[in-house]
Amino acid sequence: DTGVSQDPRHKITKRGQNVTFRCDPISEHNRLYWYRQTLGQGPEFLTYFQNEAQLEKSRLLSDRFSAERPKGSFSTLEIQRTEQGDSAMYLCASSFWTGRGGNQPQHFGDGTRLSIL
Amino acid sequence: AQSVTQPDIHITVSEGASLELRCNYSYGATPYLFWYVQSPGQGLQLLLKYFSGDTLVQGIKGFEAEFKRSQSSFNLRKPSVHWSDAAEYFCAVGGFQGAQKLVFGQGTRLTINP
């Protein structure tokens, strides 16, 4: 069990640029989640996947945000035309859903910290 | 609406003293409750979870939590804190054993005095 891996750990970019983050879940986990955490706050849910299917998106996920999990393994989160308010820690988590109970809790990665200049 | 309230933003305790962090939740269905801990610049580590059964649950690092349905609370406790317990603690609620989105509280920052 190598844990949830996120890349990069830090990203600094200018306002208006596009950024993409990657998350590699724990290998046997079929569910993958994205959260955003701003300073002094708890994580806020953005979206989650069951294998490659995106099952729920938060209203926080504006049109500038897109998430994919094309082969049901790693996932990417892209932010287009970044704004100052996008500065945050972006956390990825994964879990194994059995479909009939006994679900494992979400395990989190160390996050990607995004700073918009 | 689903929500989690952690009334204490910052708590300071002396090393060796007991600790209780408060958590109140609002959830329309069967709540599945979690406590996570976060060190600076790191992700979240699961301390413990409550799904069903015994309302007193044991976790890692000597932590325990008690689920009280009548009070909609899930308070975290530790009998004797260590300097390494200094961190941010988050309570969270979710459905389907946490297989869907989690709703987090604002967090409680714990400082340990030597």
Chai-1 contact restraints between the chains, C-beta under 6 A:
chainA,res_idxA,chainB,res_idxB,connection_type,confidence,min_distance_angstrom,max_distance_angstrom,comment,restraint_id
A,G42,B,F90,contact,1.0,0.0,6.0,A-B,restraint_1
A,G42,B,F104,contact,1.0,0.0,6.0,A-B,restraint_2
A,G42,B,G105,contact,1.0,0.0,6.0,A-B,restraint_3
A,G42,B,Q106,contact,1.0,0.0,6.0,A-B,restraint_4
A,G42,B,G107,contact,1.0,0.0,6.0,A-B,restraint_5
A,P43,B,F104,contact,1.0,0.0,6.0,A-B,restraint_6
A,F45,B,K101,contact,1.0,0.0,6.0,A-B,restraint_7
A,W97,B,A99,contact,1.0,0.0,6.0,A-B,restraint_8
A,N103,B,Q97,contact,1.0,0.0,6.0,A-B,restraint_9
A,N103,B,A99,contact,1.0,0.0,6.0,A-B,restraint_10
A,P105,B,L46,contact,1.0,0.0,6.0,A-B,restraint_11
A,P105,B,K49,contact,1.0,0.0,6.0,A-B,restraint_12
A,P105,B,G98,contact,1.0,0.0,6.0,A-B,restraint_13
A,Q106,B,G98,contact,1.0,0.0,6.0,A-B,restraint_14
A,F108,B,G43,contact,1.0,0.0,6.0,A-B,restraint_15
A,F108,B,L44,contact,1.0,0.0,6.0,A-B,restraint_16
A,G109,B,G43,contact,1.0,0.0,6.0,A-B,restraint_17
A,D110,B,Q42,contact,1.0,0.0,6.0,A-B,restraint_18
A,D110,B,G43,contact,1.0,0.0,6.0,A-B,restraint_19
A,G111,B,G43,contact,1.0,0.0,6.0,A-B,restraint_20
